[in-house]
């Protein structure tokens, strides 16, 4: 069971970082779209990518919150952090420092001697 918890937690961390990177791409695409030369290609590429990662992050927040038994407030803050650019990384680092992403090691059977 700890292996599943570890995988879900790792996916959450990857999604938090990827969502922030997609924000950067989307912001760059918007800068190009609304400035000269007015090319929409960046938004057309990063818009759907960011949307998918936004949803993936939200689903993984709910999964990790359940696995790690986060409070309702912590879960709500994690979900809200998907809205401002780069806040998912800030939340992930904050949660890691507070042990909210720690996965317990499975108990090992003692090795028989002799």
SULURDA-V351306 format. One line per field, one symbol per residue. ss: DSSP state (H for helix, E for strand, C for the rest). psi: psi as a letter, one per 40 degrees, with the letter a starting at -180 (. if undefined). burial: 1 if it has 24 or more other ideal C-beta (glycine too) atoms within 12 Angstrom, else 0. A space follows every 50 residues. Layout:
ss->???
psi->???
burial->???
This chain:
ss->CHHHHHHHHHHHHHHHHHHHHHHHHHHHHHHHHHCCCCCCHHHHHHHHHH HHHHHHHHHHHHHHHHHHCCCHHHHHHHHHCCCCCCHHHHHHHHHHHCCC CCCCCCCCCCCCCC
psi->dddddddddddddddddddddddddddddddddeihefhedddddddddd dddddddddddddddddefiidddddddddeedihedddddddddddeee ehhhhihiiihhh.
burial->00000001101110111111011011001100000000000110010001 00110111011111101101000110111011000001101100100001 10000000000000
